[in-house]
Amino acid sequence: MKKAISVLMVLVAAVSFTACGGRNKEDTTEPSVIPHAERETVTAVQKPNESGVSASGNNAQNQWILYNDGALEITGNGKWEISTDVLAYADQIKKVRFGEGINAIAKESFKDCKNLKELVLPESMQIIEEQAFSGCNVQSLNLGKNVALISADAFDECEITDIKISSDNAYYSTDRYGVVFNKAKTELVFYSDGFRMNSYTVPSTVEKIGKNAFLGNENLVGITFPESLKEIGARAFADCENLREINLPKQITLIGVSAFENCTSLKEVKFPETVQVIGDRAFAGCTGITALNLPKSVTTIGTEAFAESVEEVYYAGSKTAWAAVWVGDKAFVNASIIFGEKSAE
């Protein structure tokens, strides 16, 4: 009888301990936090997507699952290549999450997935190619320590307002606005269409504005260049329709192909004595420019370099010196060339 009572008391005690929350083994997984100087990356506990599967398949060495809530999960290794099977669901995709092991995203992989708002990149990611997410609605971007190459037009037409880069990244850095530079800040790589500033001052360390860096930004009205600037890359400011003011610094030598094409609000460009090359279509479509002052330093003026609206070109050198300048086809259309003079300021 005493033995039965003892067993009963042990069972009651065990039940009481369980009811009070006692346990012998931890049954939750805490998220891990990795601090960086420029950002805090939080790795959350992954829970199964319970919305149901809409579609799935394989792509080279990768596997993909599209859930009914619009979340696309991609796993595997190596490079994610563009998939027509996935793009068949372009309107359904709202979020893309790449698993660890994937290190590159191919050109135009998610182009015009207009409902895609959220992007999760793994630490293994290294390369994001041209127009990979062009025309999407991605609003924030977090780049890890291993990203080594990101095309400036990878996120063309995306209204990204928040860009963060790991301080451990050896290739890229940002300023306080989220503008992307190379690590040494000697090249400005990417200025998002989502930035609402109407003017921007380029840091004093910058020597080059990269290809497509400001392409199509509709908010930019004025830009201030540093004296250190030597080169403006191809299409760097193309289609910036509201850009009105540029003051080219004294060290600049090269203005790239289509660098300011279709900047229709631009009315005046002052070229310093150091400019040597003005690329093809560099100012084509800049219909507000009617007169130009060109320095004697110019050696090359590319095909269709200026708009048809240019009526007068004032060249600082002689007619003989002008004959040595390479001038492309239709660089000027029906414009008068005036030697040894300047237009009225």
C-alpha positions as CSV (number, residue, x, y, z in Angstrom):
1,M,0.0,0.0,0.0
2,K,2.8,2.5,0.9
3,K,4.6,1.6,-2.3
4,A,1.5,2.4,-4.4
5,I,1.1,5.8,-2.6
6,S,4.7,6.6,-3.3
7,V,4.3,5.9,-7.0
8,L,1.2,8.0,-7.1
9,M,3.0,11.0,-5.5
10,V,5.8,10.8,-8.0
11,L,3.3,10.9,-10.9
12,V,1.5,13.9,-9.4
13,A,4.8,15.7,-9.0
14,A,5.8,15.1,-12.6
15,V,2.4,16.4,-13.9
16,S,2.7,19.5,-11.7
17,F,6.2,20.2,-13.0
18,T,5.1,19.9,-16.6
19,A,2.1,22.2,-16.0
20,C,4.4,24.9,-14.5
21,G,6.4,25.0,-17.8
22,G,9.3,22.7,-16.7
23,R,11.3,21.0,-19.4
24,N,14.5,19.0,-19.7
25,K,15.4,20.1,-23.3
26,E,15.3,23.4,-25.2
27,D,12.7,23.2,-28.0
28,T,13.1,26.5,-29.7
29,T,15.8,27.8,-32.1
30,E,17.0,31.4,-31.5
31,P,17.8,33.5,-34.6
32,S,21.5,34.3,-35.0
33,V,22.6,38.0,-35.5
34,I,25.7,39.0,-37.4
35,P,26.7,42.6,-36.7
36,H,28.4,44.8,-39.4
37,A,29.6,48.4,-39.2
38,E,27.2,49.4,-42.0
39,R,24.3,46.9,-41.4
40,E,22.9,44.3,-39.2
41,T,22.1,41.0,-40.9
42,V,19.5,38.9,-39.1
43,T,19.2,35.2,-40.0
44,A,15.7,34.3,-38.9
45,V,14.4,30.9,-38.1
46,Q,13.1,29.4,-41.4
47,K,9.6,28.1,-41.2
48,P,7.9,25.9,-43.8
49,N,5.8,27.8,-46.3
50,E,2.3,26.7,-45.6
51,S,0.5,28.4,-48.4
52,G,0.8,25.5,-50.8
53,V,2.9,24.9,-53.9
54,S,1.9,26.6,-57.2
55,A,4.7,25.2,-59.3
56,S,8.1,23.7,-59.1
57,G,11.0,22.5,-61.3
58,N,14.7,22.1,-62.0
59,N,17.0,24.6,-63.7
60,A,20.6,23.2,-64.5
61,Q,22.0,22.5,-61.0
62,N,19.3,24.4,-59.2
63,Q,15.8,23.6,-58.0
64,W,12.9,26.0,-57.6
65,I,9.5,26.1,-55.8
66,L,6.9,28.8,-56.3
67,Y,4.3,28.9,-53.5
68,N,0.8,30.2,-53.8
69,D,1.6,33.3,-51.8
70,G,4.1,34.4,-54.5
71,A,7.3,33.3,-52.7
72,L,9.9,31.7,-55.0
73,E,12.6,29.6,-53.3
74,I,15.7,28.7,-55.3
75,T,18.2,26.2,-54.0
76,G,21.2,24.4,-55.3
77,N,24.7,25.5,-56.3
78,G,26.5,27.8,-58.8
79,K,24.8,30.2,-61.2
80,W,21.1,30.7,-61.5
81,E,20.4,30.8,-65.3
82,I,17.4,32.5,-66.8
83,S,14.4,30.1,-66.8
84,T,11.4,30.4,-69.2
85,D,9.6,28.0,-66.9
86,V,9.9,30.4,-64.0
87,L,9.2,33.5,-66.1
88,A,5.9,31.9,-67.2
89,Y,4.8,32.8,-63.6
90,A,6.3,36.4,-63.7
91,D,3.1,38.1,-62.6
92,Q,2.8,35.8,-59.6
93,I,6.3,36.2,-58.2
94,K,6.4,38.6,-55.2
95,K,9.5,37.4,-53.3
96,V,12.7,35.6,-54.4
97,R,14.9,33.8,-51.9
98,F,18.1,32.2,-53.0
99,G,19.6,29.5,-50.8
100,E,23.3,29.2,-49.8
101,G,25.4,27.8,-52.5
102,I,24.1,29.9,-55.3
103,N,26.7,32.5,-56.3
104,A,25.5,34.2,-59.5
105,I,22.3,35.5,-61.1
106,A,22.3,35.5,-64.9
107,K,21.3,38.4,-67.2
108,E,17.6,39.3,-67.3
109,S,16.7,36.4,-65.0
110,F,13.7,38.3,-63.5
111,K,13.3,41.2,-65.9
112,D,9.9,42.8,-65.8
113,C,8.6,40.7,-62.8
114,K,6.6,43.8,-61.8
115,N,5.2,42.4,-58.6
116,L,8.6,41.3,-57.2
117,K,9.2,43.4,-54.1
118,E,11.4,41.4,-51.8
119,L,14.8,39.8,-52.6
120,V,16.8,37.7,-50.2
121,L,20.4,37.0,-51.2
122,P,22.7,34.5,-49.5
123,E,26.2,35.1,-48.3
124,S,27.5,32.9,-51.2
125,M,26.2,35.5,-53.8
126,Q,29.1,36.9,-55.9
127,I,27.7,38.2,-59.2
128,I,24.5,39.9,-60.4
129,E,24.5,40.4,-64.1
130,E,22.9,43.0,-66.4
131,Q,19.2,43.7,-66.0
132,A,18.8,40.7,-63.7
133,F,16.0,42.5,-61.9
134,S,15.2,45.3,-64.3
135,G,11.6,46.5,-64.2
136,C,10.9,44.8,-60.9
137,N,9.6,46.6,-57.8
138,V,12.4,45.7,-55.4
139,Q,12.6,48.4,-52.7
140,S,15.5,47.3,-50.6
141,L,18.8,45.7,-51.2
142,N,21.3,44.0,-48.9
143,L,24.6,42.9,-50.4
144,G,26.8,40.5,-48.4
145,K,30.6,40.3,-48.0
146,N,31.2,38.1,-51.1
147,V,29.4,40.2,-53.8
148,A,32.2,41.0,-56.3
149,L,30.4,42.2,-59.4
150,I,27.0,43.9,-59.7
151,S,25.9,45.5,-63.0
152,A,24.8,49.1,-62.6
153,D,21.6,48.3,-64.6
154,A,20.9,45.1,-62.7
155,F,18.1,47.0,-60.9
156,D,17.2,49.4,-63.7
157,E,13.7,51.0,-63.1
158,C,13.5,49.6,-59.6
159,E,12.5,52.1,-57.0
160,I,15.1,51.0,-54.4
161,T,15.2,53.4,-51.5
162,D,17.4,51.4,-49.1
163,I,20.8,49.9,-50.0
164,K,23.1,48.3,-47.5
165,I,26.5,46.6,-48.1
166,S,28.4,44.5,-45.6
167,S,31.5,46.4,-44.2
168,D,33.3,43.1,-44.8
169,N,32.8,43.4,-48.6
170,A,36.2,43.9,-50.3
171,Y,34.7,45.4,-53.6
172,Y,31.8,47.8,-52.8
173,S,30.9,50.4,-50.3
174,T,28.1,53.0,-49.8
175,D,27.7,56.5,-48.6
176,R,25.1,57.6,-46.1
177,Y,22.4,57.9,-48.8
178,G,23.0,54.3,-50.1
179,V,24.8,55.3,-53.3
180,V,27.1,52.5,-54.3
181,F,30.8,52.9,-55.0
182,N,33.8,50.7,-55.4
183,K,35.6,50.0,-52.1
184,A,38.0,52.9,-52.5
185,K,35.2,55.3,-53.5
186,T,37.1,56.2,-56.7
187,E,34.2,55.1,-58.9
188,L,30.5,55.8,-58.4
189,V,28.8,52.6,-59.5
190,F,25.1,52.9,-58.9
191,Y,22.6,55.7,-57.9
192,S,19.1,54.2,-57.5
193,D,16.0,55.5,-59.4
194,G,14.3,55.4,-56.0
195,F,16.5,58.1,-54.4
196,R,14.3,61.2,-54.2
197,M,17.0,63.8,-53.8
198,N,16.8,66.5,-56.5
199,S,20.5,67.3,-56.2
200,Y,23.6,65.3,-55.3
201,T,27.2,66.1,-54.6
202,V,29.7,63.5,-55.7
203,P,32.4,62.7,-53.1
204,S,35.8,64.3,-53.6
205,T,37.5,60.9,-54.0
206,V,35.6,59.9,-57.1
207,E,37.5,59.8,-60.4
208,K,34.9,58.1,-62.6
209,I,31.2,58.0,-62.9
210,G,30.5,54.4,-64.0
211,K,28.4,53.0,-66.9
212,N,24.6,53.5,-66.4
213,A,25.2,54.9,-62.9
214,F,22.4,57.5,-62.9
215,L,20.5,56.0,-65.9
216,G,16.9,57.2,-66.1
217,N,16.7,59.0,-62.7
218,E,13.7,61.4,-63.0
219,N,14.3,63.2,-59.7
220,L,17.8,64.5,-60.3
221,V,17.9,68.2,-61.2
222,G,21.5,69.2,-60.3
223,I,24.8,67.3,-59.9
224,T,28.0,68.6,-58.4
225,F,31.2,67.0,-59.6
226,P,34.5,66.9,-57.7
227,E,37.7,68.3,-59.1
228,S,39.0,64.8,-59.0
229,L,36.6,63.6,-61.8
230,K,38.3,62.4,-65.0
231,E,35.8,60.3,-66.8
232,I,32.0,59.9,-67.2
233,G,31.0,56.5,-68.4
234,A,28.6,55.3,-71.1
235,R,25.0,56.2,-70.5
236,A,25.9,57.5,-67.0
237,F,23.2,60.2,-67.1
238,A,21.1,59.1,-70.1
239,D,17.4,59.8,-69.9
240,C,17.7,62.0,-66.8
241,E,15.0,64.2,-68.2
242,N,15.0,66.8,-65.4
243,L,18.8,67.3,-65.1
244,R,19.4,71.0,-65.7
245,E,22.8,71.8,-64.4
246,I,26.2,70.2,-64.9
247,N,29.6,71.8,-64.3
248,L,32.4,69.6,-65.7
249,P,35.6,69.8,-63.6
250,K,39.0,70.8,-64.9
251,Q,40.5,67.3,-64.9
252,I,37.9,65.6,-67.0
253,T,39.2,64.0,-70.3
254,L,36.4,61.6,-71.4
255,I,32.7,61.8,-71.8
256,G,31.4,58.4,-72.8
257,V,28.9,57.1,-75.3
258,S,25.4,58.4,-74.7
259,A,26.6,59.8,-71.4
260,F,23.9,62.6,-71.3
261,E,21.6,61.4,-74.1
262,N,18.0,62.6,-73.9
263,C,18.7,65.0,-71.0
264,T,16.0,67.3,-72.4
265,S,16.2,69.9,-69.6
266,L,19.9,70.5,-70.1
267,K,20.5,73.9,-71.7
268,E,24.2,74.5,-71.3
269,V,27.4,72.5,-71.0
270,K,30.8,74.1,-70.1
271,F,33.7,72.1,-71.3
272,P,37.0,72.6,-69.5
273,E,40.3,72.8,-71.4
274,T,41.1,69.2,-70.5
275,V,38.3,67.5,-72.5
276,Q,39.7,65.2,-75.2
277,V,36.9,62.7,-76.2
278,I,33.2,63.3,-76.5
279,G,31.6,59.9,-77.3
280,D,29.0,58.9,-79.8
281,R,25.6,60.4,-79.0
282,A,27.0,61.9,-75.8
283,F,24.5,64.8,-75.9
284,A,22.1,63.5,-78.6
285,G,18.5,64.4,-77.7
286,C,19.6,67.3,-75.5
287,T,17.2,69.6,-77.3
288,G,17.7,72.5,-75.0
289,I,21.3,73.0,-76.1
290,T,21.6,75.5,-79.0
291,A,25.2,76.8,-78.7
292,L,28.5,75.2,-77.6
293,N,31.9,76.3,-76.6
294,L,34.6,73.6,-77.4
295,P,38.2,73.9,-76.1
296,K,41.3,73.3,-78.2
297,S,42.0,70.1,-76.2
298,V,39.2,68.2,-78.0
299,T,40.5,65.5,-80.3
300,T,37.4,63.3,-80.9
301,I,33.7,64.2,-81.3
302,G,31.7,61.0,-81.9
303,T,28.9,60.2,-84.3
304,E,25.7,62.1,-83.6
305,A,27.4,63.5,-80.5
306,F,25.1,66.5,-80.2
307,A,21.4,67.3,-80.8
308,E,20.0,68.7,-84.0
309,S,19.1,71.8,-82.0
310,V,22.7,73.0,-81.8
311,E,23.0,76.0,-84.2
312,E,26.4,77.4,-83.3
313,V,29.7,75.8,-82.3
314,Y,32.4,78.1,-81.0
315,Y,35.8,76.4,-81.3
316,A,38.7,78.0,-79.3
317,G,41.3,76.9,-81.9
318,S,42.0,77.7,-85.5
319,K,40.4,76.3,-88.6
320,T,43.6,74.4,-89.2
321,A,43.5,72.9,-85.7
322,W,39.8,72.0,-86.3
323,A,40.7,70.0,-89.4
324,A,42.8,67.7,-87.2
325,V,39.8,66.9,-84.9
326,W,38.0,63.6,-85.7
327,V,34.4,64.5,-86.1
328,G,31.9,61.7,-86.5
329,D,29.0,61.5,-88.9
330,K,26.1,63.9,-88.0
331,A,28.0,65.1,-84.9
332,F,26.4,68.4,-85.7
333,V,23.5,68.9,-88.0
334,N,23.3,72.2,-89.8
335,A,25.4,74.0,-87.2
336,S,27.8,76.8,-87.9
337,I,31.4,76.3,-86.8
338,I,33.0,79.6,-85.5
339,F,36.7,79.6,-84.9
340,G,38.7,81.4,-82.2
341,E,35.7,82.8,-80.4
342,K,33.4,82.1,-77.5
343,S,29.6,82.4,-77.4
344,A,28.1,85.1,-75.2
345,E,27.7,83.7,-71.7
